[in-house]
Amino acid sequence: MRNLLADVEMALAKSDLDIAERPRRAADPDARPLFDEVRREHDLTVDLLLRATGQTEILEADPVLARSIRLRNPYVDPMSLLQVGTCRWRGWRIAPDDTLLQTLFATVTGIAHGLQNTG
């Protein structure tokens, strides 16, 4: 159980709903409530995790990991924003050698390396 809580805590610490929300602005209005539900579930999960661990903030018990995530954000966040922008073009037909597709793949790889997991 402790490992599961640690894994959930790390995933929550690495998530950035402000960046995740950016595509919502361009989304079909009917699809927008989905993100509202994601945010509610995220907030509920944070609350439950903090109660289960007795912490007042995520990674309170692991300041080294908290600092590591804080330091990597200036490098990962621009790639995340570029990925969001690239995904806006998903309706276009993209050839396998297309620069846009290569940019998308590069952001996925860069984010995964920056987060030190699958991203």
MMTF fields as JSON, N, C-alpha, C and O atoms, coordinates in Angstrom:
{
  "mmtfVersion": "1.0.0",
  "mmtfProducer": "UNKNOWN",
  "numBonds": 475,
  "numAtoms": 476,
  "numGroups": 119,
  "numChains": 1,
  "numModels": 1,
  "chainsPerModel": [1],
  "groupsPerChain": [119],
  "chainIdList": ["A"],
  "bondAtomList": [4, 2, 8, 6, 12, 10, 16, 14, 20, 18, 24, 22, 28, 26, 32, 30, 36, 34, 40, 38, 44, 42, 48, 46, 52, 50, 56, 54, 60, 58, 64, 62, 68, 66, 72, 70, 76, 74, 80, 78, 84, 82, 88, 86, 92, 90, 96, 94, 100, 98, 104, 102, 108, 106, 112, 110, 116, 114, 120, 118, 124, 122, 128, 126, 132, 130, 136, 134, 140, 138, 144, 142, 148, 146, 152, 150, 156, 154, 160, 158, 164, 162, 168, 166, 172, 170, 176, 174, 180, 178, 184, 182, 188, 186, 192, 190, 196, 194, 200, 198, 204, 202, 208, 206, 212, 210, 216, 214, 220, 218, 224, 222, 228, 226, 232, 230, 236, 234, 240, 238, 244, 242, 248, 246, 252, 250, 256, 254, 260, 258, 264, 262, 268, 266, 272, 270, 276, 274, 280, 278, 284, 282, 288, 286, 292, 290, 296, 294, 300, 298, 304, 302, 308, 306, 312, 310, 316, 314, 320, 318, 324, 322, 328, 326, 332, 330, 336, 334, 340, 338, 344, 342, 348, 346, 352, 350, 356, 354, 360, 358, 364, 362, 368, 366, 372, 370, 376, 374, 380, 378, 384, 382, 388, 386, 392, 390, 396, 394, 400, 398, 404, 402, 408, 406, 412, 410, 416, 414, 420, 418, 424, 422, 428, 426, 432, 430, 436, 434, 440, 438, 444, 442, 448, 446, 452, 450, 456, 454, 460, 458, 464, 462, 468, 466, 472, 470],
  "bondOrderList": [1, 1, 1, 1, 1, 1, 1, 1, 1, 1, 1, 1, 1, 1, 1, 1, 1, 1, 1, 1, 1, 1, 1, 1, 1, 1, 1, 1, 1, 1, 1, 1, 1, 1, 1, 1, 1, 1, 1, 1, 1, 1, 1, 1, 1, 1, 1, 1, 1, 1, 1, 1, 1, 1, 1, 1, 1, 1, 1, 1, 1, 1, 1, 1, 1, 1, 1, 1, 1, 1, 1, 1, 1, 1, 1, 1, 1, 1, 1, 1, 1, 1, 1, 1, 1, 1, 1, 1, 1, 1, 1, 1, 1, 1, 1, 1, 1, 1, 1, 1, 1, 1, 1, 1, 1, 1, 1, 1, 1, 1, 1, 1, 1, 1, 1, 1, 1, 1],
  "groupList": [{"groupName": "MET", "atomNameList": ["N", "CA", "C", "O"], "elementList": ["N", "C", "C", "O"], "formalChargeList": [0, 0, 0, 0], "bondAtomList": [1, 0, 2, 1, 3, 2], "bondOrderList": [1, 1, 2], "singleLetterCode": "M", "chemCompType": "L-PEPTIDE LINKING"}, {"groupName": "ARG", "atomNameList": ["N", "CA", "C", "O"], "elementList": ["N", "C", "C", "O"], "formalChargeList": [0, 0, 0, 0], "bondAtomList": [1, 0, 2, 1, 3, 2], "bondOrderList": [1, 1, 2], "singleLetterCode": "R", "chemCompType": "L-PEPTIDE LINKING"}, {"groupName": "ASN", "atomNameList": ["N", "CA", "C", "O"], "elementList": ["N", "C", "C", "O"], "formalChargeList": [0, 0, 0, 0], "bondAtomList": [1, 0, 2, 1, 3, 2], "bondOrderList": [1, 1, 2], "singleLetterCode": "N", "chemCompType": "L-PEPTIDE LINKING"}, {"groupName": "LEU", "atomNameList": ["N", "CA", "C", "O"], "elementList": ["N", "C", "C", "O"], "formalChargeList": [0, 0, 0, 0], "bondAtomList": [1, 0, 2, 1, 3, 2], "bondOrderList": [1, 1, 2], "singleLetterCode": "L", "chemCompType": "L-PEPTIDE LINKING"}, {"groupName": "ALA", "atomNameList": ["N", "CA", "C", "O"], "elementList": ["N", "C", "C", "O"], "formalChargeList": [0, 0, 0, 0], "bondAtomList": [1, 0, 2, 1, 3, 2], "bondOrderList": [1, 1, 2], "singleLetterCode": "A", "chemCompType": "L-PEPTIDE LINKING"}, {"groupName": "ASP", "atomNameList": ["N", "CA", "C", "O"], "elementList": ["N", "C", "C", "O"], "formalChargeList": [0, 0, 0, 0], "bondAtomList": [1, 0, 2, 1, 3, 2], "bondOrderList": [1, 1, 2], "singleLetterCode": "D", "chemCompType": "L-PEPTIDE LINKING"}, {"groupName": "VAL", "atomNameList": ["N", "CA", "C", "O"], "elementList": ["N", "C", "C", "O"], "formalChargeList": [0, 0, 0, 0], "bondAtomList": [1, 0, 2, 1, 3, 2], "bondOrderList": [1, 1, 2], "singleLetterCode": "V", "chemCompType": "L-PEPTIDE LINKING"}, {"groupName": "GLU", "atomNameList": ["N", "CA", "C", "O"], "elementList": ["N", "C", "C", "O"], "formalChargeList": [0, 0, 0, 0], "bondAtomList": [1, 0, 2, 1, 3, 2], "bondOrderList": [1, 1, 2], "singleLetterCode": "E", "chemCompType": "L-PEPTIDE LINKING"}, {"groupName": "LYS", "atomNameList": ["N", "CA", "C", "O"], "elementList": ["N", "C", "C", "O"], "formalChargeList": [0, 0, 0, 0], "bondAtomList": [1, 0, 2, 1, 3, 2], "bondOrderList": [1, 1, 2], "singleLetterCode": "K", "chemCompType": "L-PEPTIDE LINKING"}, {"groupName": "SER", "atomNameList": ["N", "CA", "C", "O"], "elementList": ["N", "C", "C", "O"], "formalChargeList": [0, 0, 0, 0], "bondAtomList": [1, 0, 2, 1, 3, 2], "bondOrderList": [1, 1, 2], "singleLetterCode": "S", "chemCompType": "L-PEPTIDE LINKING"}, {"groupName": "ILE", "atomNameList": ["N", "CA", "C", "O"], "elementList": ["N", "C", "C", "O"], "formalChargeList": [0, 0, 0, 0], "bondAtomList": [1, 0, 2, 1, 3, 2], "bondOrderList": [1, 1, 2], "singleLetterCode": "I", "chemCompType": "L-PEPTIDE LINKING"}, {"groupName": "PRO", "atomNameList": ["N", "CA", "C", "O"], "elementList": ["N", "C", "C", "O"], "formalChargeList": [0, 0, 0, 0], "bondAtomList": [1, 0, 2, 1, 3, 2], "bondOrderList": [1, 1, 2], "singleLetterCode": "P", "chemCompType": "L-PEPTIDE LINKING"}, {"groupName": "PHE", "atomNameList": ["N", "CA", "C", "O"], "elementList": ["N", "C", "C", "O"], "formalChargeList": [0, 0, 0, 0], "bondAtomList": [1, 0, 2, 1, 3, 2], "bondOrderList": [1, 1, 2], "singleLetterCode": "F", "chemCompType": "L-PEPTIDE LINKING"}, {"groupName": "HIS", "atomNameList": ["N", "CA", "C", "O"], "elementList": ["N", "C", "C", "O"], "formalChargeList": [0, 0, 0, 0], "bondAtomList": [1, 0, 2, 1, 3, 2], "bondOrderList": [1, 1, 2], "singleLetterCode": "H", "chemCompType": "L-PEPTIDE LINKING"}, {"groupName": "THR", "atomNameList": ["N", "CA", "C", "O"], "elementList": ["N", "C", "C", "O"], "formalChargeList": [0, 0, 0, 0], "bondAtomList": [1, 0, 2, 1, 3, 2], "bondOrderList": [1, 1, 2], "singleLetterCode": "T", "chemCompType": "L-PEPTIDE LINKING"}, {"groupName": "GLY", "atomNameList": ["N", "CA", "C", "O"], "elementList": ["N", "C", "C", "O"], "formalChargeList": [0, 0, 0, 0], "bondAtomList": [1, 0, 2, 1, 3, 2], "bondOrderList": [1, 1, 2], "singleLetterCode": "G", "chemCompType": "PEPTIDE LINKING"}, {"groupName": "GLN", "atomNameList": ["N", "CA", "C", "O"], "elementList": ["N", "C", "C", "O"], "formalChargeList": [0, 0, 0, 0], "bondAtomList": [1, 0, 2, 1, 3, 2], "bondOrderList": [1, 1, 2], "singleLetterCode": "Q", "chemCompType": "L-PEPTIDE LINKING"}, {"groupName": "TYR", "atomNameList": ["N", "CA", "C", "O"], "elementList": ["N", "C", "C", "O"], "formalChargeList": [0, 0, 0, 0], "bondAtomList": [1, 0, 2, 1, 3, 2], "bondOrderList": [1, 1, 2], "singleLetterCode": "Y", "chemCompType": "L-PEPTIDE LINKING"}, {"groupName": "CYS", "atomNameList": ["N", "CA", "C", "O"], "elementList": ["N", "C", "C", "O"], "formalChargeList": [0, 0, 0, 0], "bondAtomList": [1, 0, 2, 1, 3, 2], "bondOrderList": [1, 1, 2], "singleLetterCode": "C", "chemCompType": "L-PEPTIDE LINKING"}, {"groupName": "TRP", "atomNameList": ["N", "CA", "C", "O"], "elementList": ["N", "C", "C", "O"], "formalChargeList": [0, 0, 0, 0], "bondAtomList": [1, 0, 2, 1, 3, 2], "bondOrderList": [1, 1, 2], "singleLetterCode": "W", "chemCompType": "L-PEPTIDE LINKING"}],
  "groupTypeList": [0, 1, 2, 3, 3, 4, 5, 6, 7, 0, 4, 3, 4, 8, 9, 5, 3, 5, 10, 4, 7, 1, 11, 1, 1, 4, 4, 5, 11, 5, 4, 1, 11, 3, 12, 5, 7, 6, 1, 1, 7, 13, 5, 3, 14, 6, 5, 3, 3, 3, 1, 4, 14, 15, 16, 14, 7, 10, 3, 7, 4, 5, 11, 6, 3, 4, 1, 9, 10, 1, 3, 1, 2, 11, 17, 6, 5, 11, 0, 9, 3, 3, 16, 6, 15, 14, 18, 1, 19, 1, 15, 19, 1, 10, 4, 11, 5, 5, 14, 3, 3, 16, 14, 3, 12, 4, 14, 6, 14, 15, 10, 4, 13, 15, 3, 16, 2, 14, 15],
  "groupIdList": [1, 2, 3, 4, 5, 6, 7, 8, 9, 10, 11, 12, 13, 14, 15, 16, 17, 18, 19, 20, 21, 22, 23, 24, 25, 26, 27, 28, 29, 30, 31, 32, 33, 34, 35, 36, 37, 38, 39, 40, 41, 42, 43, 44, 45, 46, 47, 48, 49, 50, 51, 52, 53, 54, 55, 56, 57, 58, 59, 60, 61, 62, 63, 64, 65, 66, 67, 68, 69, 70, 71, 72, 73, 74, 75, 76, 77, 78, 79, 80, 81, 82, 83, 84, 85, 86, 87, 88, 89, 90, 91, 92, 93, 94, 95, 96, 97, 98, 99, 100, 101, 102, 103, 104, 105, 106, 107, 108, 109, 110, 111, 112, 113, 114, 115, 116, 117, 118, 119],
  "secStructList": [7, 2, 2, 2, 2, 2, 2, 2, 2, 2, 2, 2, 2, 2, 7, 7, 2, 2, 2, 2, 6, 4, 4, 4, 4, 4, 1, 7, 6, 6, 6, 2, 2, 2, 2, 2, 2, 2, 2, 2, 2, 2, 2, 2, 2, 2, 2, 2, 2, 2, 2, 2, 2, 6, 7, 1, 1, 6, 6, 6, 6, 7, 2, 2, 2, 2, 2, 2, 2, 2, 2, 2, 2, 2, 2, 2, 2, 2, 2, 2, 2, 2, 2, 2, 2, 2, 2, 4, 4, 4, 4, 1, 7, 7, 7, 6, 6, 7, 2, 2, 2, 2, 2, 2, 2, 2, 2, 2, 2, 2, 2, 2, 2, 2, 2, 6, 1, 7, 7],
  "xCoordList": [0.823, 0.0, 0.873, 0.544, 1.967, 2.859, 3.435, 3.531, 3.819, 4.359, 3.306, 3.609, 2.073, 0.993, 0.792, 0.654, 0.773, 0.619, 1.78, 1.579, 2.991, 4.172, 4.085, 4.418, 3.64, 3.506, 2.443, 2.644, 1.319, 0.251, 0.735, 0.475, 1.442, 1.945, 2.908, 2.84, 3.794, 4.751, 4.029, 4.372, 3.045, 2.295, 1.562, 1.537, 0.972, 0.278, 1.256, 0.949, 2.423, 3.425, 3.934, 4.271, 3.99, 4.494, 3.417, 3.735, 2.168, 1.093, 0.986, 1.276, 0.569, 0.37, -0.944, -1.0, -1.99, -3.312, -3.461, -4.318, -2.643, -2.72, -2.277, -2.868, -1.245, -0.816, -1.819, -2.16, -2.285, -3.245, -4.54, -5.221, -4.881, -6.132, -6.073, -7.118, -4.901, -4.779, -5.551, -6.189, -5.534, -6.313, -7.813, -8.559, -8.247, -9.673, -10.204, -11.355, -9.381, -9.816, -10.209, -11.065, -9.572, -9.854, -10.793, -11.162, -11.17, -11.981, -13.419, -13.904, -14.061, -15.484, -16.181, -15.887, -17.091, -17.758, -18.383, -18.446, -18.842, -19.435, -18.397, -18.736, -17.128, -16.061, -15.473, -14.792, -15.72, -15.108, -15.456, -14.589, -16.659, -16.951, -16.052, -15.886, -15.481, -14.593, -13.403, -13.024, -12.813, -11.678, -12.108, -11.361, -13.296, -13.792, -13.846, -13.501, -14.277, -14.331, -12.93, -12.699, -11.995, -10.604, -10.054, -9.419, -10.287, -9.795, -10.432, -9.737, -11.73, -12.399, -11.803, -11.537, -11.595, -11.024, -9.58, -9.162, -8.824, -7.449, -7.455, -6.713, -8.291, -8.361, -8.803, -8.276, -9.767, -10.222, -9.094, -8.9, -8.36, -7.251, -6.167, -5.627, -5.845, -4.862, -5.34, -4.578, -6.595, -7.151, -7.079, -6.66, -7.482, -7.448, -6.021, -5.762, -5.104, -3.703, -3.136, -2.475, -3.394, -2.878, -3.454, -2.749, -4.721, -5.312, -4.696, -4.429, -4.47, -3.907, -2.467, -2.037, -1.721, -0.31, -0.07, 1.025, -1.083, -0.933, -0.111, 0.379, 0.043, 0.809, -0.121, -1.335, 0.468, -0.318, -0.1, -0.867, 0.941, 1.19, 1.875, 2.505, 1.736, 2.328, 3.849, 4.467, 4.423, 5.873, 6.465, 7.669, 5.641, 6.133, 7.172, 8.146, 6.963, 7.878, 9.093, 9.995, 9.136, 10.254, 10.724, 10.498, 11.375, 11.779, 12.79, 12.855, 13.576, 14.547, 13.812, 14.156, 12.816, 12.035, 11.247, 11.154, 10.684, 9.933, 10.835, 10.423, 12.06, 13.011, 13.398, 13.51, 13.6, 13.958, 12.867, 13.166, 11.628, 10.511, 10.428, 10.211, 10.599, 10.568, 11.669, 11.459, 12.844, 13.966, 13.81, 14.313, 13.131, 12.986, 11.858, 11.831, 10.921, 9.768, 10.143, 9.519, 11.137, 11.475, 11.95, 11.941, 12.359, 12.816, 11.69, 11.583, 10.859, 9.785, 8.572, 7.935, 8.247, 7.05, 7.04, 6.007, 8.14, 8.1, 7.838, 7.151, 8.386, 8.11, 6.638, 6.028, 6.074, 4.656, 3.791, 2.826, 4.139, 3.382, 3.516, 2.548, 4.712, 4.921, 4.095, 3.519, 4.043, 3.256, 1.772, 1.087, 1.282, -0.118, -0.388, -1.39, 0.506, 0.343, 0.391, -0.375, 1.275, 1.405, 0.151, -0.289, -0.415, -1.609, -2.825, -3.784, -2.799, -3.912, -4.086, -5.178, -3.028, -3.063, -3.458, -3.339, -3.925, -4.205, -5.226, -5.264, -6.045, -7.027, -6.426, -7.054, -5.206, -4.551, -4.04, -3.742, -3.942, -3.292, -1.801, -1.247, -1.152, 0.284, 1.003, 0.679, 1.973, 2.8, 3.845, 4.241, 4.306, 5.288, 6.567, 7.232, 6.927, 8.148, 7.848, 8.729, 6.637, 6.213, 6.928, 7.085, 7.35, 8.04, 7.165, 7.663, 5.878, 4.961, 4.916, 4.923, 4.872, 4.86, 6.176, 6.181, 7.276, 8.587, 8.676, 9.255, 8.101, 8.082, 7.271, 7.676, 6.134, 5.302, 6.069, 6.071, 6.719, 7.506, 8.634, 8.911, 9.284, 10.386, 9.887, 10.566, 8.706, 8.182, 7.807, 8.047, 7.226, 6.878, 8.142, 8.166, 9.175, 10.436, 11.087, 11.554, 11.115, 11.726, 11.011, 11.65, 9.687, 8.912, 9.128, 9.3, 9.121, 9.336, 10.699, 10.824, 11.719, 13.042, 13.079, 13.677, 12.443, 12.423, 11.688, 12.108, 10.581, 9.808, 10.411, 10.056, 11.315, 11.976, 10.96, 11.073, 9.976, 9.042, 8.404, 8.96, 7.274, 6.684, 6.071, 5.681, 5.97, 5.438, 3.958, 3.35],
  "yCoordList": [-1.194, 0.0, 1.266, 2.252, 1.227, 2.383, 2.725, 3.897, 1.689, 1.932, 2.553, 3.442, 2.082, 2.642, 4.116, 4.938, 4.456, 5.86, 6.706, 7.828, 6.169, 6.899, 7.123, 8.203, 6.109, 6.239, 7.279, 8.093, 7.239, 8.206, 9.609, 10.558, 9.732, 11.039, 11.606, 12.789, 10.77, 11.24, 11.658, 12.679, 10.884, 11.237, 12.563, 13.389, 12.765, 14.024, 15.188, 16.278, 14.966, 16.029, 16.426, 17.588, 15.485, 15.76, 16.329, 16.873, 16.21, 16.692, 18.209, 18.821, 18.794, 20.243, 20.49, 20.507, 20.678, 20.837, 22.162, 22.286, 23.154, 24.414, 24.213, 24.78, 23.411, 23.094, 22.142, 22.296, 21.175, 20.212, 20.883, 20.391, 21.994, 22.679, 23.481, 23.816, 23.786, 24.641, 24.133, 24.946, 22.842, 22.398, 22.597, 22.691, 22.661, 22.829, 24.105, 24.156, 25.126, 26.41, 26.296, 27.034, 25.366, 25.196, 24.019, 23.745, 23.336, 22.124, 22.457, 23.572, 21.465, 21.535, 21.843, 21.193, 22.812, 23.164, 21.974, 21.954, 20.987, 19.798, 18.945, 18.17, 19.086, 18.282, 18.947, 18.286, 20.221, 20.957, 20.421, 20.448, 19.94, 19.426, 18.252, 17.993, 17.556, 16.449, 16.941, 16.304, 18.068, 18.566, 19.004, 18.818, 19.581, 19.957, 18.729, 18.8, 17.614, 16.362, 15.877, 15.401, 15.992, 15.601, 16.435, 15.893, 17.737, 18.604, 18.23, 18.174, 17.977, 17.576, 16.28, 16.167, 15.305, 14.027, 14.201, 13.563, 15.059, 15.352, 15.949, 15.5, 16.957, 17.613, 16.641, 16.669, 15.787, 14.783, 13.803, 13.444, 13.377, 12.445, 13.078, 12.424, 14.341, 15.044, 15.076, 14.767, 15.447, 15.52, 14.163, 14.084, 13.117, 11.777, 11.328, 10.717, 11.627, 11.265, 11.973, 11.35, 13.274, 14.024, 13.503, 13.424, 13.155, 12.581, 11.227, 10.926, 10.412, 9.067, 9.125, 8.267, 10.141, 10.237, 11.166, 11.184, 11.933, 12.868, 14.093, 14.792, 14.357, 15.517, 16.699, 16.537, 17.886, 19.077, 19.484, 20.279, 18.945, 19.199, 17.983, 17.181, 17.871, 16.744, 16.793, 17.853, 15.635, 15.434, 16.138, 16.393, 16.445, 17.05, 16.139, 16.622, 14.831, 13.872, 13.559, 12.849, 14.071, 13.803, 15.114, 15.336, 15.976, 17.281, 17.194, 18.098, 16.127, 15.975, 15.776, 16.411, 14.908, 14.698, 15.957, 16.316, 16.624, 17.857, 18.895, 19.567, 19.023, 19.982, 19.577, 20.42, 18.289, 17.785, 18.123, 18.568, 17.913, 18.211, 19.708, 20.136, 20.503, 21.959, 22.455, 23.386, 21.829, 22.245, 21.805, 22.479, 20.703, 20.231, 20.927, 20.913, 21.539, 22.172, 23.22, 23.248, 24.086, 25.075, 24.442, 25.101, 23.192, 22.499, 21.691, 21.634, 21.074, 20.223, 21.052, 20.728, 22.101, 22.875, 23.437, 23.35, 24.01, 24.489, 23.36, 23.565, 22.174, 21.044, 20.65, 20.291, 20.718, 20.395, 21.385, 20.999, 22.657, 23.676, 23.506, 23.685, 23.163, 22.9, 21.69, 21.684, 20.673, 19.489, 19.844, 19.383, 20.651, 21.076, 21.804, 21.541, 22.719, 23.449, 22.537, 22.713, 21.57, 20.62, 19.767, 19.47, 19.38, 18.528, 19.25, 18.608, 20.563, 21.325, 21.024, 21.174, 20.608, 20.347, 18.913, 18.474, 18.174, 16.751, 16.455, 15.344, 17.444, 17.236, 17.268, 16.833, 17.787, 17.836, 16.466, 15.642, 16.232, 15.002, 15.208, 16.183, 14.286, 14.415, 13.237, 12.079, 13.545, 12.504, 12.048, 12.834, 10.785, 10.271, 11.099, 11.092, 11.811, 12.618, 14.087, 14.937, 14.379, 15.75, 16.318, 15.628, 17.554, 18.237, 18.318, 18.186, 18.532, 18.621, 17.3, 17.289, 16.191, 14.887, 14.634, 14.103, 15.009, 14.84, 15.689, 15.261, 16.893, 17.759, 17.113, 17.132, 16.547, 15.863, 14.713, 14.576, 13.888, 12.769, 13.275, 12.688, 14.36, 14.907, 15.409, 15.236, 16.032, 16.505, 15.343, 15.397, 14.3, 13.12, 12.531, 12.224, 12.374, 11.817, 12.735, 12.278, 14.026, 14.982, 15.044, 15.1, 15.035, 15.074, 13.79, 13.838, 12.656, 11.385, 11.353, 10.881, 11.852, 11.897, 12.888, 12.611, 14.026, 15.023, 14.562, 14.837, 13.855, 13.333, 12.048, 11.594, 11.48, 10.21, 9.069, 8.184, 9.122, 8.022, 8.15, 8.825, 7.535, 7.534, 8.856, 9.019, 9.808, 11.132, 11.105, 12.141],
  "zCoordList": [0.0, 0.0, 0.0, -0.659, 0.733, 0.816, -0.562, -0.927, -1.328, -2.676, -3.586, -4.381, -3.466, -4.284, -3.957, -4.863, -2.675, -2.282, -2.793, -3.257, -2.708, -3.197, -4.704, -5.192, -5.442, -6.898, -7.267, -8.168, -6.563, -6.815, -6.48, -7.219, -5.358, -4.949, -5.989, -6.324, -6.492, -7.494, -8.782, -9.379, -9.205, -10.415, -10.236, -11.148, -9.073, -8.81, -8.765, -9.25, -8.19, -8.1, -9.479, -9.707, -10.382, -11.729, -12.654, -13.712, -12.27, -13.139, -13.069, -12.042, -14.169, -14.237, -14.961, -16.19, -14.186, -14.794, -15.527, -16.402, -15.186, -15.927, -17.377, -18.297, -17.573, -18.942, -19.587, -20.76, -18.832, -19.383, -19.821, -20.721, -19.196, -19.509, -20.811, -21.369, -21.291, -22.484, -23.7, -24.368, -24.028, -25.196, -25.007, -25.981, -23.764, -23.491, -24.11, -24.544, -24.155, -24.7, -26.178, -26.666, -26.87, -28.293, -28.549, -29.691, -27.489, -27.639, -28.018, -27.824, -28.552, -28.812, -27.479, -26.476, -27.447, -26.183, -25.465, -24.236, -26.221, -25.599, -24.884, -23.99, -25.278, -24.666, -23.421, -22.636, -23.233, -22.124, -20.743, -19.87, -20.49, -19.146, -18.733, -17.541, -19.693, -19.369, -18.546, -17.563, -18.941, -18.177, -16.787, -15.826, -16.662, -15.338, -14.433, -13.253, -14.992, -14.217, -13.872, -12.761, -14.808, -14.536, -13.384, -12.479, -13.406, -12.33, -10.989, -9.975, -10.972, -9.718, -9.176, -7.979, -10.056, -9.625, -9.148, -8.181, -9.822, -9.406, -7.998, -7.125, -7.785, -6.482, -5.388, -4.276, -5.708, -4.747, -4.415, -3.253, -5.432, -5.219, -4.351, -3.459, -4.605, -3.772, -2.329, -1.413, -2.123, -0.775, -0.065, 1.09, -0.747, -0.144, 0.152, 1.189, -0.749, -0.543, 0.683, 1.513, 0.798, 1.935, 3.253, 4.259, 3.237, 4.461, 4.789, 5.952, 3.761, 3.987, 4.483, 5.254, 4.037, 4.416, 5.604, 6.166, 5.985, 7.091, 6.739, 7.627, 5.461, 5.0, 4.747, 4.618, 4.68, 4.335, 2.884, 2.342, 2.249, 0.827, 0.21, 0.901, -1.101, -1.821, -1.689, -1.789, -1.466, -1.324, -0.103, -0.057, 0.865, 2.098, 2.76, 3.337, 2.674, 3.3, 2.433, 2.879, 1.208, 0.305, -0.341, -1.531, 0.441, -0.092, -1.23, -2.063, -1.281, -2.364, -3.695, -4.693, -3.712, -4.934, -5.29, -6.464, -4.296, -4.551, -5.214, -6.16, -4.718, -5.303, -6.718, -7.607, -6.917, -8.244, -9.268, -10.376, -8.897, -9.801, -10.053, -11.187, -9.011, -9.153, -10.088, -10.866, -10.007, -10.852, -12.303, -13.202, -12.549, -13.925, -14.66, -15.891, -13.941, -14.593, -15.64, -16.701, -15.391, -16.434, -17.745, -18.784, -17.709, -18.92, -19.56, -20.785, -18.74, -19.253, -19.685, -20.688, -18.955, -19.269, -20.693, -21.357, -21.194, -22.586, -23.59, -24.591, -23.321, -24.227, -24.145, -25.152, -22.948, -22.786, -23.55, -24.21, -23.459, -24.179, -25.693, -26.432, -26.143, -27.573, -28.009, -29.097, -27.159, -27.485, -27.59, -28.503, -26.67, -26.725, -28.035, -28.701, -28.403, -29.662, -30.864, -31.811, -30.836, -31.938, -32.075, -33.185, -30.954, -30.993, -31.548, -31.978, -31.543, -32.117, -33.6, -34.149, -34.227, -35.671, -35.976, -37.121, -34.981, -35.162, -36.271, -36.8, -36.62, -37.667, -39.069, -40.034, -39.172, -40.472, -40.839, -39.974, -42.136, -42.589, -42.446, -42.953, -41.752, -41.506, -42.139, -41.876, -42.97, -43.58, -42.564, -41.703, -42.646, -41.685, -41.601, -40.565, -42.67, -42.631, -42.339, -42.462, -41.962, -41.698, -40.469, -39.461, -40.558, -39.468, -38.223, -37.105, -38.408, -37.273, -36.499, -35.269, -37.237, -36.591, -35.862, -34.752, -36.476, -35.83, -34.562, -33.564, -34.603, -33.426, -32.308, -31.146, -32.663, -31.667, -31.029, -29.806, -31.837, -31.297, -30.406, -29.36, -30.817, -30.012, -28.664, -27.652, -28.637, -27.354, -26.45, -25.244, -27.01, -26.201, -25.582, -24.39, -26.375, -25.878, -24.849, -23.807, -25.146, -24.215, -22.882, -21.832, -22.92, -21.678, -20.887, -19.669, -21.555, -20.861, -20.185, -19.055, -20.873, -20.255, -19.088, -18.048, -19.268, -18.206, -16.971, -15.847, -17.182, -16.051, -15.498, -14.41, -16.257, -15.919, -15.809, -14.96, -16.688, -16.858, -18.231, -19.097, -18.455, -19.796, -20.193, -21.349, -19.282, -19.597, -19.775, -20.044]
}
